[in-house]
Amino acid sequence: MKTMQNSDKPDDRLSEQERGQNGEPGPEPRKSDGPQQDNRPQKAVKKPENQRPQPYLTKSGKLDNVCYDIRGENVLLARQMEEDGHRIYQLNTGNTYPFGFNAPEEIIQDVIHNIPKGQGYISSKGLFPARKAIMQESQILGIQDIDIEDIYMGNGASELINMALQALLNNGDEVLIPCPDYPLWTACTSLAGGLAVHYLCDESNGWLPDLDDIRSKISARTKALVVINPNNPTGAVYPKETLLRLLEIAREYKLLVFADEIYQKITFNGIQVPPIASLCEDLFVITFNGLSKAYRLPGFRVGWMILSGHGKRYAADFIEGLDILSSMRLCSNVPGQYAVQTALGGYQSIGDLLLPQNRLNRQREYCYKRILEIPGLSSTEPEGALYFFPKLDKEIYQVEDDAVFARELLREKKIFLVQGTGFNQKDHQHFRITFLPPVFDLEIIFDGIADFLAHYND
């Protein structure tokens, strides 16, 4: 039998594809001499009603008042300049490692030894041995009425500051924060919906808090008082009498006290800093500290907060909020927490660096000398922390925008520091500079600043 080709198929053997509806033959197949125009009516595509245009994504309005110029726009400029081959003197943070301040080897070895144990989640509050060591040191320092459940570990003190403010504040609640401040406090207060109310620290009085100004700014919505001691950015160390008077204000107005004491062990000239929580038993104090500064471990991101005082008995709901937020992030960095017990229980090598003949103190003295030698530049001598906060004489230097001043200094002299307004200082006449670099770098840095200022008004 002859095999039937496709062209010989009868109509009743046409495939369904070749037939139209109701069994009628479909259209003639296209010829091979080129594409044919399709004359069949096209079905209109109906556009969805009220179709939304593609939105341009913007940041949340909650960030409108959030600013952190320590890592602000100039970070991008500095990075680009480094990529172009320039050496930048990074003075914008208190990052100890790039300047040769290494953590004690014993701490590093303990963390290495325990890394296999740090692979899983742990209690949201942190490792028991770490918290136990913190509790014991706190008791030795005179902080009363604490147990291990009053201690929370965090990814640096910064995370815990944010957590505490999120747990405390409703929209419109107020927090008293020093001016100048460490800007994280203002940023986190704004992010939590609160209002940062800045109280004055008096430069003419060694940057001590103005107690009358604090009282004048307390309202029915004030929830907390922030005390940063030793102070960043000014380097001021508050005497015991000032701390007691701050506590009197907190007691009178029933305020929670936030004590930022990350630089507690970095003081000069033999000055000792008592934790403010050790000076009262009745008030609710939350103390923040960590390994970043005294133990030269900023990259480990290990911090803690301590809840102390009888006043916490009236804060069960707030503490429940802390527990909720702590649980939401599961836990903080586990391997880093293995550093805490060795750090707090071992030899306190930071004391050696602070001796008159050793690095930190020599660099601090050199900076102070060079600042006073530059016409129109002045500063208090820091008694603690790692910074100077110099002032430009406005009669000599017409600085209208200190952010522009800092950017021009970076471009011209490759010196990256932070302008005063980055710390909520309003006068555009200040900047912060760390004295972590070795003296041979500080010579270059201050030569550059002096030359920049000599030609600033040209």
C-alpha positions as CSV (number, residue, x, y, z in Angstrom):
1,M,0.0,0.0,0.0
2,K,1.2,3.5,-0.9
3,T,2.2,5.5,2.2
4,M,0.0,8.7,2.3
5,Q,2.0,11.9,2.6
6,N,0.8,14.9,4.6
7,S,-0.2,16.7,1.4
8,D,-2.4,13.7,0.4
9,K,-4.4,13.5,3.7
10,P,-8.1,13.7,3.3
11,D,-10.1,16.3,5.2
12,D,-11.3,13.8,7.7
13,R,-7.8,13.0,8.7
14,L,-6.6,16.6,9.3
15,S,-5.1,17.1,12.7
16,E,-7.0,19.2,15.2
17,Q,-4.4,21.8,14.9
18,E,-5.1,22.0,11.1
19,R,-8.9,22.3,11.7
20,G,-10.7,25.3,13.0
21,Q,-13.6,25.2,15.3
22,N,-16.6,22.9,14.6
23,G,-14.3,20.6,12.5
24,E,-13.9,23.1,9.7
25,P,-10.5,23.1,7.9
26,G,-8.0,25.5,9.4
27,P,-6.1,28.2,7.5
28,E,-3.8,27.2,4.6
29,P,-0.3,26.5,5.7
30,R,2.2,29.3,5.3
31,K,4.3,29.3,2.2
32,S,8.1,29.0,2.7
33,D,8.9,32.1,0.7
34,G,8.8,34.4,3.7
35,P,6.7,35.3,6.7
36,Q,3.1,35.9,6.1
37,Q,1.0,38.7,7.6
38,D,-1.5,37.4,10.2
39,N,-4.8,39.1,9.3
40,R,-6.8,37.5,12.1
41,P,-8.4,40.0,14.5
42,Q,-6.2,40.6,17.6
43,K,-7.8,40.3,21.0
44,A,-7.5,43.5,22.9
45,V,-5.4,43.3,26.1
46,K,-7.4,44.8,29.0
47,K,-5.4,46.9,31.3
48,P,-6.1,46.4,35.0
49,E,-8.2,49.2,36.4
50,N,-6.3,51.6,38.8
51,Q,-3.0,50.1,38.0
52,R,-0.3,51.4,40.4
53,P,2.8,53.0,38.8
54,Q,6.1,51.5,39.9
55,P,6.9,53.4,43.1
56,Y,10.3,55.0,43.9
57,L,11.4,53.5,47.1
58,T,12.3,56.0,49.8
59,K,13.7,55.5,53.3
60,S,11.3,55.3,56.2
61,G,10.2,58.5,57.8
62,K,11.4,57.0,61.1
63,L,14.9,57.8,59.8
64,D,14.3,61.5,59.2
65,N,16.1,62.5,62.4
66,V,18.6,59.7,62.5
67,C,22.2,60.8,61.9
68,Y,25.5,59.1,62.5
69,D,28.3,61.2,61.0
70,I,31.0,59.2,62.5
71,R,30.4,56.9,59.5
72,G,28.7,59.5,57.4
73,E,29.1,60.8,53.8
74,N,32.9,61.4,54.3
75,V,33.4,57.6,54.6
76,L,32.5,57.2,51.0
77,L,34.9,60.0,50.0
78,A,37.7,58.5,52.1
79,R,37.1,55.1,50.5
80,Q,37.3,56.5,47.0
81,M,40.5,58.4,47.8
82,E,42.0,55.2,49.2
83,E,41.0,53.4,46.0
84,D,42.8,56.2,44.1
85,G,46.0,55.4,45.9
86,H,46.0,58.0,48.7
87,R,46.8,57.2,52.3
88,I,44.0,58.5,54.6
89,Y,44.6,59.2,58.3
90,Q,41.4,57.6,59.7
91,L,40.7,59.6,62.9
92,N,36.9,59.3,62.7
93,T,36.5,56.3,65.0
94,G,38.1,54.9,68.1
95,N,39.2,51.8,66.2
96,T,42.2,50.5,68.2
97,Y,43.5,47.7,65.9
98,P,44.7,49.7,62.9
99,F,46.9,51.7,65.2
100,G,48.7,48.7,66.6
101,F,46.7,48.3,69.8
102,N,46.2,44.5,70.0
103,A,44.1,42.6,72.4
104,P,46.0,40.5,75.0
105,E,47.1,37.2,73.4
106,E,45.6,35.2,76.2
107,I,42.1,36.4,75.3
108,I,42.6,35.6,71.6
109,Q,43.8,32.1,72.4
110,D,40.9,31.4,74.7
111,V,38.5,32.4,71.9
112,I,40.3,30.2,69.4
113,H,40.1,27.3,71.8
114,N,36.4,27.7,72.3
115,I,35.3,28.4,68.7
116,P,34.0,24.9,68.2
117,K,31.6,25.4,71.1
118,G,30.3,28.6,69.5
119,Q,28.5,27.1,66.5
120,G,25.0,27.0,67.9
121,Y,22.5,29.3,69.5
122,I,22.7,29.9,73.2
123,S,20.5,31.7,75.7
124,S,19.3,35.0,74.4
125,K,20.9,36.8,77.4
126,G,24.3,35.2,76.7
127,L,26.8,32.7,78.0
128,F,26.6,31.9,81.6
129,P,30.4,32.1,82.3
130,A,30.5,35.5,80.6
131,R,27.6,36.9,82.6
132,K,28.9,35.4,85.8
133,A,32.2,37.2,85.3
134,I,30.5,40.5,84.6
135,M,28.3,40.1,87.7
136,Q,31.3,39.3,89.9
137,E,33.3,42.3,88.7
138,S,30.2,44.6,89.1
139,Q,29.8,43.4,92.7
140,I,33.5,44.1,93.4
141,L,33.0,47.6,92.0
142,G,30.1,48.2,94.4
143,I,27.1,47.7,92.2
144,Q,24.4,46.1,94.4
145,D,21.2,44.2,93.9
146,I,22.1,42.3,90.7
147,D,22.1,38.7,89.8
148,I,23.0,36.9,86.6
149,E,19.5,37.4,85.1
150,D,20.1,41.2,85.2
151,I,22.9,40.9,82.6
152,Y,22.3,40.9,78.9
153,M,25.1,40.3,76.3
154,G,24.9,42.1,73.0
155,N,26.6,42.7,69.7
156,G,28.5,45.6,71.2
157,A,27.0,48.0,73.6
158,S,25.5,49.8,70.6
159,E,23.0,47.0,70.0
160,L,21.9,47.1,73.7
161,I,21.5,50.8,73.7
162,N,19.1,50.6,70.8
163,M,17.3,47.7,72.4
164,A,16.8,49.5,75.7
165,L,15.4,52.6,74.0
166,Q,13.1,50.6,71.8
167,A,11.7,48.8,74.9
168,L,11.3,52.0,76.8
169,L,9.9,54.7,74.6
170,N,6.5,55.5,73.1
171,N,6.2,58.2,70.4
172,G,6.9,61.6,71.9
173,D,8.7,60.4,75.0
174,E,11.8,62.3,75.9
175,V,15.3,61.3,76.9
176,L,17.9,63.7,78.3
177,I,21.2,63.3,76.4
178,P,24.4,65.3,76.9
179,C,25.5,67.9,74.3
180,P,27.9,67.2,72.8
181,D,26.8,63.5,72.7
182,Y,27.8,60.2,71.4
183,P,25.4,60.4,68.4
184,L,24.2,56.8,68.7
185,W,22.1,57.9,71.7
186,T,20.3,60.6,69.7
187,A,19.9,58.4,66.7
188,C,18.4,55.4,68.6
189,T,16.1,57.7,70.6
190,S,14.7,59.1,67.3
191,L,14.4,55.7,65.8
192,A,12.4,54.5,68.8
193,G,10.0,57.4,68.3
194,G,11.3,59.4,71.1
195,L,12.6,63.0,71.3
196,A,16.3,63.6,72.2
197,V,16.5,66.6,74.6
198,H,20.1,67.7,74.8
199,Y,21.4,69.2,78.0
200,L,24.4,71.4,78.0
201,C,27.9,70.4,79.0
202,D,29.9,73.5,79.9
203,E,33.2,73.7,78.0
204,S,34.4,76.5,80.4
205,N,33.9,74.1,83.3
206,G,35.7,71.1,81.9
207,W,32.7,69.9,79.9
208,L,30.8,69.0,83.1
209,P,27.0,68.7,82.8
210,D,25.1,71.9,83.5
211,L,22.7,70.7,86.2
212,D,20.4,73.8,86.1
213,D,20.0,73.2,82.3
214,I,19.1,69.6,82.9
215,R,16.4,70.6,85.4
216,S,15.0,73.2,83.0
217,K,14.5,70.6,80.3
218,I,12.6,68.0,82.3
219,S,9.0,67.6,81.3
220,A,6.1,65.2,82.0
221,R,7.3,63.1,79.1
222,T,10.9,62.7,80.3
223,K,11.7,59.1,80.8
224,A,15.4,58.8,81.2
225,L,18.7,60.6,81.8
226,V,21.8,59.5,79.8
227,V,25.2,59.9,81.5
228,I,28.4,59.2,79.4
229,N,31.4,59.0,81.7
230,P,34.2,59.1,80.8
231,N,32.8,61.2,78.1
232,N,32.9,60.7,74.3
233,P,33.7,63.1,72.6
234,T,35.0,65.5,75.2
235,G,37.3,63.3,77.3
236,A,35.8,64.7,80.5
237,V,35.6,62.6,83.6
238,Y,32.9,63.5,86.0
239,P,33.9,63.8,89.7
240,K,31.9,61.8,92.3
241,E,30.1,65.0,93.5
242,T,28.8,65.6,89.9
243,L,27.5,62.0,89.7
244,L,25.8,62.3,93.0
245,R,24.0,65.5,91.9
246,L,22.9,63.8,88.7
247,L,21.4,61.0,90.7
248,E,19.6,63.5,92.9
249,I,17.9,64.8,89.8
250,A,17.0,61.3,88.6
251,R,15.6,60.5,92.1
252,E,13.6,63.7,92.3
253,Y,11.9,63.2,88.9
254,K,11.7,59.4,88.9
255,L,14.0,59.0,85.9
256,L,15.7,55.8,84.6
257,V,19.5,56.3,84.4
258,F,21.4,55.1,81.4
259,A,25.1,54.9,82.2
260,D,27.4,54.6,79.2
261,E,30.7,53.6,80.7
262,I,32.5,51.9,77.8
263,Y,35.6,54.0,78.7
264,Q,35.5,53.4,82.4
265,K,38.9,51.8,82.5
266,I,40.6,54.4,80.3
267,T,41.5,57.4,82.5
268,F,44.7,59.3,83.0
269,N,46.7,60.9,85.9
270,G,45.5,58.3,88.3
271,I,41.9,59.3,88.1
272,Q,39.4,56.5,89.1
273,V,35.9,56.4,87.8
274,P,33.3,54.8,90.1
275,P,30.3,53.2,88.2
276,I,27.4,55.6,88.8
277,A,25.3,52.5,89.7
278,S,27.6,52.0,92.7
279,L,26.6,55.3,94.2
280,C,22.9,54.5,94.6
281,E,20.8,51.4,95.5
282,D,17.3,52.9,95.2
283,L,17.4,54.0,91.6
284,F,17.0,51.9,88.5
285,V,20.3,52.2,86.6
286,I,21.2,50.4,83.3
287,T,25.0,50.3,82.8
288,F,26.5,49.7,79.3
289,N,30.0,48.4,78.9
290,G,32.0,46.0,76.7
291,L,35.3,44.7,75.3
292,S,35.8,47.3,72.5
293,K,38.0,49.9,74.2
294,A,39.8,48.7,77.3
295,Y,40.5,45.3,75.8
296,R,41.1,46.5,72.3
297,L,38.5,44.3,70.7
298,P,36.0,46.5,68.8
299,G,35.7,43.9,66.0
300,F,34.5,41.2,68.3
301,R,31.3,43.2,69.0
302,V,30.9,42.1,72.6
303,G,29.0,44.3,74.9
304,W,26.7,44.0,77.9
305,M,24.1,45.9,79.9
306,I,23.5,45.5,83.7
307,L,20.2,46.2,85.3
308,S,20.7,47.3,88.9
309,G,19.0,49.0,91.8
310,H,15.8,48.6,93.8
311,G,14.0,50.7,91.2
312,K,13.9,47.8,88.7
313,R,11.2,46.2,90.9
314,Y,8.8,48.8,89.5
315,A,9.9,48.1,85.9
316,A,8.7,44.5,85.3
317,D,6.8,45.4,82.1
318,F,9.8,47.3,80.7
319,I,12.1,44.4,81.5
320,E,9.6,42.0,79.8
321,G,10.1,44.2,76.7
322,L,13.8,43.8,77.0
323,D,13.4,40.1,77.1
324,I,11.2,40.1,74.1
325,L,13.7,42.1,72.0
326,S,16.6,40.0,73.3
327,S,14.8,36.8,72.2
328,M,13.9,38.2,68.8
329,R,17.6,38.3,67.8
330,L,18.0,34.7,69.3
331,C,21.4,35.6,70.8
332,S,24.5,37.7,70.2
333,N,27.8,36.6,68.8
334,V,28.7,33.5,70.7
335,P,32.5,33.0,69.9
336,G,33.2,36.5,71.1
337,Q,31.5,35.9,74.4
338,Y,34.2,33.4,75.3
339,A,36.6,36.3,75.6
340,V,34.7,37.9,78.5
341,Q,35.7,35.6,81.4
342,T,39.4,35.8,80.5
343,A,39.3,39.5,79.9
344,L,37.7,40.5,83.2
345,G,39.5,37.9,85.3
346,G,43.0,38.3,83.8
347,Y,45.7,40.9,83.9
348,Q,44.4,44.3,83.1
349,S,47.0,45.4,80.5
350,I,45.1,48.6,79.7
351,G,46.7,50.0,82.9
352,D,50.2,49.7,81.4
353,L,49.2,51.7,78.3
354,L,48.0,54.6,80.5
355,L,51.2,55.0,82.4
356,P,52.9,58.4,81.9
357,Q,55.8,56.9,79.9
358,N,53.7,54.7,77.7
359,R,51.9,55.0,74.4
360,L,48.4,56.3,75.1
361,N,49.5,58.9,77.6
362,R,52.5,60.1,75.4
363,Q,50.2,60.5,72.4
364,R,47.6,62.3,74.4
365,E,50.2,64.8,75.7
366,Y,51.7,65.3,72.2
367,C,48.2,66.1,70.8
368,Y,47.5,68.6,73.5
369,K,50.8,70.3,72.9
370,R,50.3,70.6,69.2
371,I,46.7,71.8,69.5
372,L,47.8,74.7,71.8
373,E,50.5,75.6,69.4
374,I,48.1,76.3,66.5
375,P,46.8,79.9,66.5
376,G,43.0,80.0,67.2
377,L,42.7,76.4,68.3
378,S,42.1,75.4,71.9
379,S,41.0,72.4,73.9
380,T,40.5,71.0,77.3
381,E,42.9,68.2,78.2
382,P,41.0,64.9,78.2
383,E,41.1,63.0,81.5
384,G,39.6,59.9,80.0
385,A,38.5,58.1,76.8
386,L,40.5,58.4,73.5
387,Y,39.6,61.9,72.0
388,F,40.1,65.6,72.0
389,F,37.3,68.0,71.1
390,P,39.1,71.1,70.0
391,K,37.5,74.5,69.4
392,L,38.1,76.9,66.5
393,D,38.2,80.6,67.4
394,K,35.3,82.0,65.3
395,E,37.1,85.4,65.2
396,I,39.9,83.8,63.3
397,Y,38.2,81.0,61.3
398,Q,34.9,81.8,59.6
399,V,33.4,78.3,59.5
400,E,29.9,78.4,58.3
401,D,29.4,74.7,57.9
402,D,31.7,72.4,59.8
403,A,30.7,69.4,57.7
404,V,32.2,71.2,54.7
405,F,35.3,72.1,56.8
406,A,35.8,68.4,57.6
407,R,35.3,67.4,53.9
408,E,37.8,70.0,52.7
409,L,40.4,68.9,55.2
410,L,39.9,65.3,54.0
411,R,40.3,66.3,50.4
412,E,43.3,68.5,50.9
413,K,45.3,66.9,53.7
414,K,43.9,63.3,53.7
415,I,42.9,63.7,57.3
416,F,39.5,62.2,58.2
417,L,38.0,63.5,61.4
418,V,34.4,64.2,62.5
419,Q,32.9,67.7,62.7
420,G,31.3,68.9,66.0
421,T,27.8,68.9,64.6
422,G,28.2,65.2,64.2
423,F,28.0,65.1,68.0
424,N,25.0,67.5,68.1
425,Q,27.2,70.4,69.0
426,K,25.5,73.3,67.3
427,D,28.2,76.0,67.0
428,H,30.2,74.7,63.9
429,Q,33.4,75.5,65.8
430,H,34.4,72.1,67.1
431,F,35.7,68.8,65.8
432,R,36.7,65.4,67.3
433,I,40.1,63.8,66.8
434,T,41.4,60.6,68.3
435,F,44.9,60.3,69.8
436,L,45.3,56.6,68.9
437,P,47.9,57.1,66.0
438,P,51.6,56.8,67.0
439,V,53.5,60.1,67.5
440,F,55.3,59.9,64.1
441,D,51.8,59.9,62.4
442,L,50.5,62.6,64.7
443,E,53.3,64.8,63.6
444,I,52.2,64.6,60.0
445,I,48.6,65.0,61.0
446,F,49.1,68.1,63.0
447,D,51.4,69.6,60.4
448,G,48.6,69.1,57.9
449,I,46.0,70.6,60.2
450,A,48.2,73.6,61.0
451,D,48.9,74.3,57.3
452,F,45.2,73.8,56.4
453,L,44.1,76.3,59.0
454,A,46.9,78.8,58.1
455,H,45.3,79.1,54.6
456,Y,41.7,78.5,55.5
457,N,40.4,82.0,55.1
458,D,42.4,82.7,51.9
